[in-house]
Amino acid sequence: METKTIRGEAAWRKARELRATGVSPDVIYAHPGWGESLFLKQVWPQARLVLLGEFFYSPEGADMGFDPEFASADAGADHCRTQMKNLNHLSQLVHADLVISPTRWQASRFPMPWRDRIEIAHEGVNTRRLRPDPQVRARLKDGTELSREDEVITFVARHLEPYRGFHVFMRALPALLRSRPKAQVLVVGEEGVSYGAKPSAHGSWKECLLEELGPALDEAGAARVHLLGRLDREAFTKILQLSTVHVYLTYPFVLSWSLIEAMSIGCAIVASDTAPVREVLSDGRDALLVDFFDGAGLVERVNELLEDAVLRARLAAQARCTAVERFDLESVCLPRQLAVLEGLGLKPRENAAGTHPA
């Protein structure tokens, strides 16, 4: 709470400076997670405060306690910490005029009565730009050249960590590489963590998993695993356009934008059968789903797609259709966001000439 209060105070002081210059917003739209919007209603009490309801922590039914490999030594203390972690959100929710959540499942994590004040409106992706490219080609840093003719397995996370199933994916690689001797595996993501804890004895989960796999990942297999780190937008898009099968795994947590982007690009997807995923993908309709912890099942489902071009094409086409119909930025999500804000009942202000601004 201290760090959030410090940020909130800094934003409050800057807001007072802005008010002194005549700034008077109709709407303040903020992410409450880091505290910047804690005191803004103190400066502009007439403004409508809209909060992004990305996630509300709870001791059961979501990320906490989901992965038995990282079970807490004192679950009771963790529950107390979770209660305190939510104080920042609760102190802002009481001042909010509206809360917007990207998905129904994320909204469902909030307690009553705030849940009834949440509107569902995803941020959206640009499906016009993020689309399949049958002619795509890419050259990796090690000189490997790839096209759609190659067998490419992709995995993406902002940071390579257990919250996004990196440990499950890496442990499945030896069996997957043995069964697919021509497959190239492209892993996108930075070392470090976004959400969970760092490994106790290693600098990163990448180091930890590579050491754990050791001889199981022989030299020939390791040469086909490309850990690409963080990529710029153009390079990242090409990686997904190259994908023969894309793997997405996640704890019950905030849904990754990268999954929606992979759908928009028309990837054939194998994903974890977890709550946030089930809201956007259905097994056998636009993806194949697998139990998060079932490494052998993950290998089987990836192989199933790699061996069946017709199934791949059908799932990929439907995944893109789902992305366009439900998550397109221009035609669906931005209009929805604007409609939600307009629903606040704001009236256009008159300018000095007595007319409404354009």
C-alpha positions in Angstrom: 0.0 0.0 0.0 2.9 2.4 0.7 4.2 2.3 -2.9 0.7 2.8 -4.3 0.0 5.7 -1.9 3.3 7.3 -3.0 2.3 7.1 -6.6 -1.2 8.3 -5.8 0.2 11.3 -4.0 2.5 12.2 -7.0 -0.5 11.9 -9.4 -2.6 14.0 -7.0 0.0 16.8 -6.9 0.4 16.9 -10.7 -3.4 16.9 -11.1 -3.7 20.0 -8.8 -1.1 21.7 -11.0 -3.2 20.8 -14.1 -6.4 22.1 -12.4 -4.7 25.4 -11.7 -4.1 25.8 -15.5 -7.9 25.2 -16.2 -7.9 21.5 -16.9 -11.2 20.0 -15.9 -11.9 16.5 -17.3 -15.3 15.0 -17.8 -14.0 11.5 -17.5 -10.9 10.0 -15.8 -10.2 6.5 -17.2 -7.5 4.8 -15.1 -5.9 1.5 -14.3 -6.1 1.3 -10.5 -3.5 -1.4 -10.0 -0.5 0.9 -9.2 -2.3 3.6 -7.3 -2.1 6.7 -9.5 -5.9 7.2 -9.5 -6.3 6.9 -5.7 -6.9 10.7 -5.0 -7.9 12.1 -8.4 -11.6 12.5 -7.3 -10.3 14.7 -4.5 -9.0 17.1 -7.3 -11.9 16.8 -9.7 -15.0 15.6 -7.7 -17.3 16.3 -10.7 -15.4 14.0 -13.1 -16.7 10.5 -13.7 -14.1 8.0 -12.6 -13.9 4.9 -14.8 -11.6 2.1 -13.6 -10.2 -0.8 -15.6 -11.2 -3.9 -13.6 -8.4 -6.1 -14.8 -8.1 -8.5 -11.8 -9.2 -8.8 -8.2 -7.2 -11.3 -6.2 -8.9 -14.1 -4.2 -7.5 -17.1 -2.3 -9.5 -19.6 -4.3 -10.7 -20.1 -7.8 -7.9 -18.2 -9.6 -4.1 -18.1 -9.6 -3.5 -18.5 -5.9 -3.0 -22.2 -5.0 -3.6 -23.3 -8.6 -0.2 -24.8 -9.2 0.7 -27.5 -6.6 4.4 -27.4 -7.6 4.6 -23.9 -6.0 2.3 -24.5 -3.0 2.7 -22.1 -0.2 4.3 -23.2 3.1 1.7 -21.0 4.9 -1.5 -20.7 2.8 -3.3 -18.9 5.7 -0.8 -16.1 5.7 -1.1 -15.9 1.9 -4.9 -15.4 2.3 -4.2 -12.5 4.7 -1.7 -11.0 2.2 -4.3 -11.3 -0.6 -6.8 -9.4 1.5 -4.3 -6.6 2.0 -3.4 -6.7 -1.7 -7.0 -5.8 -2.6 -7.2 -2.8 -0.3 -5.8 -0.6 -3.1 -8.7 -1.7 -5.4 -11.3 -1.4 -2.8 -10.3 2.1 -1.8 -10.8 3.2 -5.4 -13.9 1.2 -6.2 -15.9 3.2 -3.7 -15.2 6.3 -5.7 -15.7 4.8 -9.2 -18.6 5.7 -11.3 -18.0 2.7 -13.6 -15.7 -0.3 -13.9 -14.7 -1.9 -17.3 -13.4 -5.4 -17.5 -11.9 -7.1 -20.6 -13.7 -10.5 -20.1 -16.6 -11.9 -18.2 -14.3 -14.2 -16.1 -12.1 -11.3 -15.0 -15.2 -9.4 -14.0 -16.5 -12.4 -12.0 -13.5 -12.2 -9.7 -14.7 -8.9 -8.2 -16.9 -9.1 -5.2 -20.5 -7.8 -4.9 -21.8 -5.2 -5.1 -19.1 -3.9 -7.5 -19.6 -6.8 -9.8 -23.0 -5.4 -10.8 -21.4 -2.1 -11.8 -18.9 -3.7 -14.3 -19.3 -3.5 -18.0 -17.5 -6.0 -20.3 -15.4 -4.4 -23.0 -12.2 -5.9 -24.3 -9.3 -3.6 -25.4 -9.4 -5.3 -28.9 -6.7 -6.1 -31.5 -6.2 -4.8 -35.0 -7.4 -7.8 -37.0 -7.0 -5.9 -40.2 -3.2 -5.8 -39.7 -2.9 -9.0 -37.7 -3.8 -11.4 -40.4 -2.4 -14.6 -42.1 0.4 -14.2 -44.6 1.0 -17.4 -46.7 4.1 -15.8 -48.1 5.8 -14.9 -44.9 9.5 -15.6 -44.4 11.8 -14.9 -41.5 15.5 -15.3 -40.8 16.4 -15.9 -37.2 19.6 -14.5 -35.5 21.3 -17.9 -35.8 20.7 -17.9 -39.6 17.8 -20.3 -39.6 15.4 -19.4 -42.4 11.7 -20.3 -42.1 8.6 -20.1 -44.2 5.1 -21.6 -44.0 6.5 -24.7 -45.6 8.4 -25.5 -42.4 7.0 -27.1 -39.3 7.0 -24.4 -36.7 5.8 -24.6 -33.1 5.4 -21.2 -31.3 5.1 -20.2 -27.7 4.7 -16.6 -26.4 4.6 -14.9 -23.1 5.6 -11.4 -21.9 8.0 -13.1 -19.4 8.9 -16.8 -19.5 7.4 -17.9 -16.1 5.0 -20.5 -14.6 2.0 -18.2 -14.7 2.0 -18.7 -18.5 2.9 -22.4 -18.4 6.5 -22.0 -19.4 7.6 -24.8 -17.1 4.9 -27.2 -18.6 5.9 -26.3 -22.2 9.6 -26.7 -21.6 9.2 -30.1 -19.9 7.1 -31.3 -22.9 9.8 -30.3 -25.4 12.1 -33.4 -25.3 9.2 -35.7 -26.1 7.8 -33.3 -28.7 11.1 -32.9 -30.4 11.6 -36.7 -30.6 8.2 -37.1 -32.2 8.7 -34.2 -34.6 12.3 -34.5 -35.9 11.8 -31.6 -38.4 10.0 -29.2 -36.1 11.5 -25.8 -35.2 10.3 -24.3 -31.8 10.2 -20.5 -31.5 9.8 -19.1 -28.0 9.1 -15.4 -27.6 9.4 -13.7 -24.2 11.8 -12.0 -21.8 13.5 -13.5 -18.8 12.2 -12.3 -15.5 8.7 -12.4 -14.1 5.6 -10.3 -14.6 3.3 -12.0 -12.0 4.8 -14.8 -10.0 8.0 -15.3 -8.0 11.5 -15.7 -9.3 13.1 -19.1 -9.0 15.0 -19.4 -5.7 18.3 -20.8 -7.1 18.5 -19.3 -10.6 18.4 -15.9 -12.3 15.4 -16.8 -14.4 12.9 -19.6 -15.1 14.6 -20.0 -18.5 17.9 -20.9 -16.8 16.1 -23.1 -14.3 14.3 -25.1 -16.9 17.2 -25.5 -19.2 19.3 -26.8 -16.3 16.5 -29.1 -15.3 16.1 -30.6 -18.7 19.9 -31.1 -19.1 20.6 -34.3 -21.1 16.9 -34.8 -21.9 17.3 -32.0 -24.4 20.1 -33.3 -26.6 22.3 -31.1 -28.7 20.4 -31.8 -31.9 17.0 -31.1 -30.2 18.4 -28.0 -28.4 19.5 -26.6 -31.8 15.9 -26.6 -32.9 14.7 -24.6 -29.9 15.0 -20.8 -30.5 14.6 -18.6 -27.5 14.0 -15.3 -29.2 13.6 -13.0 -26.2 11.5 -9.8 -26.7 10.7 -8.9 -30.3 9.4 -5.7 -32.0 5.9 -5.7 -33.5 6.9 -6.6 -37.0 9.2 -9.5 -36.0 6.6 -10.8 -33.5 3.8 -10.7 -36.1 6.0 -12.7 -38.5 6.7 -15.4 -35.9 3.0 -15.9 -35.4 2.3 -15.9 -39.2 5.0 -18.6 -39.5 3.3 -20.8 -36.8 2.1 -24.2 -37.7 0.9 -24.8 -34.2 0.8 -22.2 -31.5 0.8 -23.2 -27.8 -0.8 -20.9 -25.2 -0.9 -21.9 -21.5 -2.0 -19.8 -18.5 -3.1 -20.1 -14.9 -6.6 -18.8 -14.2 -5.5 -15.2 -14.5 -5.7 -12.2 -16.8 -6.1 -13.4 -20.4 -3.0 -12.5 -22.6 -3.5 -10.2 -25.6 -1.0 -12.5 -27.4 -3.7 -15.2 -27.5 -6.2 -12.9 -29.3 -3.4 -11.8 -31.6 -2.6 -15.4 -32.5 -6.2 -16.0 -33.2 -6.4 -13.0 -35.4 -3.4 -14.1 -37.4 -5.0 -17.5 -37.9 -2.9 -19.7 -35.8 -3.8 -23.3 -35.1 -3.9 -23.2 -31.3 -3.4 -25.7 -28.5 -4.3 -24.0 -25.3 -4.8 -24.8 -21.6 -8.3 -25.7 -20.5 -8.4 -22.9 -17.9 -11.2 -20.5 -17.2 -10.0 -17.4 -19.1 -9.2 -19.5 -22.2 -12.6 -21.3 -22.2 -14.3 -17.9 -22.5 -12.8 -17.3 -26.0 -11.9 -20.7 -27.3 -13.9 -24.0 -27.5 -12.3 -27.4 -27.8 -12.6 -28.7 -31.3 -14.3 -25.6 -32.6 -11.5 -23.0 -32.8 -8.7 -24.7 -30.8 -7.7 -27.9 -29.0 -7.7 -27.6 -25.3 -5.6 -29.6 -22.8 -5.3 -29.8 -19.0 -2.7 -27.2 -17.9 -0.6 -29.8 -16.1 -0.8 -32.6 -18.6 2.6 -32.4 -20.4 2.0 -35.7 -22.2 -1.4 -34.6 -23.3 0.1 -31.4 -24.6 2.5 -33.4 -26.8 -0.4 -35.5 -28.1 -2.6 -32.5 -29.0 0.3 -30.7 -30.7 1.1 -33.8 -32.7 -2.6 -34.2 -33.5 -2.6 -30.8 -35.1 0.8 -31.2 -36.8 -0.4 -34.5 -38.5 -3.8 -33.2 -39.6 -3.6 -30.2 -42.1 -7.4 -30.2 -42.6 -8.0 -29.9 -38.9 -5.4 -27.2 -38.6 -6.9 -25.2 -41.3 -10.4 -25.5 -39.9 -9.4 -24.5 -36.4 -7.2 -21.6 -37.6 -10.0 -20.2 -39.8 -12.5 -20.4 -37.0 -10.0 -18.8 -34.5 -9.6 -15.9 -36.8 -13.3 -15.6 -37.3 -13.8 -15.5 -33.5 -11.2 -12.8 -33.2 -12.7 -10.7 -35.9 -16.3 -11.1 -34.6 -15.5 -10.5 -30.9 -12.2 -8.7 -30.6 -11.7 -6.5 -33.6 -10.5 -3.1 -32.4 -12.2 -0.9 -35.0 -15.5 -2.6 -35.5 -16.2 -4.1 -32.1 -14.1 -3.2 -29.1 -13.5 0.6 -29.6 -17.2 1.2 -30.4 -18.1 -0.8 -27.3 -15.7 1.2 -25.1 -17.1 4.4 -26.5 -20.7 3.3 -26.0 -19.9 2.4 -22.3 -18.4 5.8 -21.7 -21.3 7.5 -23.5 -23.6 5.6 -21.2 -22.3 7.7 -18.3 -24.8 10.3 -19.5 -22.4 13.1 -20.2 -23.6 16.1 -22.2 -21.3 17.9 -24.7 -19.8 21.1 -23.2 -20.3 24.5 -24.9 -17.3 26.4 -25.9 -16.8 30.1 -25.5 -18.8 30.9 -28.6 -21.8 29.0 -27.2 -21.6 26.1 -29.6 -20.7 22.5 -29.0 -17.2 21.5 -30.0 -16.8 18.9 -32.8 
